Amino acid sequence: MTLRIIPEVERPRYGEEFWAELAELDGLLRQLAYATRLLISAPSLRRSLRENPWHDEGDQG
């Protein structure tokens, strides 16, 4: 769900990061808490990525 909120071009990178961090957490409750924080902060992340992209969209290679 969180990945659908952020810009499509950023989804692969953030998807890898989110899954890696989630996998490092012990216990379902910690994983649910982390996933909830991601979902809550997703609109802010989307806004930040749109205002300050990490890469030049013209750079494809």
N, C-alpha and C positions, 0 to 999 in steps of 0.2 A: 504494500500500500504506500509506504513512504517513498519508494522509488518512483511511483507514478506521479508524485507531486513535484519532484525536481525536474529540471530541464532534461530532455531525452538524451542529449549529447553527454551529460554528466552521469547518467545512470550506471553504465558499466563500472566506472571507477568507484563510485560511492557504494554500489551494490557489493563489490568485492570487500570494501572496507567494513561495511555493516555486517556482512556475513562472518568475516574473520573475527571481528570484535564479539559478535554474538556467540560464536563457537568457543571462545575463550572463557566465557562465563559459566560458573558452576550453578546448576539448579535451574529449574523451570521458572521460579519466581524472579530470579535475577535476570533471566532472559526476557521475561515478560515486561519487567520494569524498564529494561534497556529499549526494547521495541516500542514501548509506550513513549519514552522520552524522544526517540527518533521521530515518531509520528507527530508528537506535539511540536517539535522544533522544525519539522519539514517546511512549513510555509516561510519561516525565517531564512532557512538555508536556500530555498528557491529564490527568494528575493535577493539575497546576497550573491548568489551565482549569476543571476541576471544582471545585476549592477556591476559586478566585478568578475568577469569570466577569467578563468585560470589560463586559458589558452586562446590563441588567435584562431578564429573559425576558418580563416583562409589557409591555415597551415594543416594540410592533410597528411603530411608524410613525415 
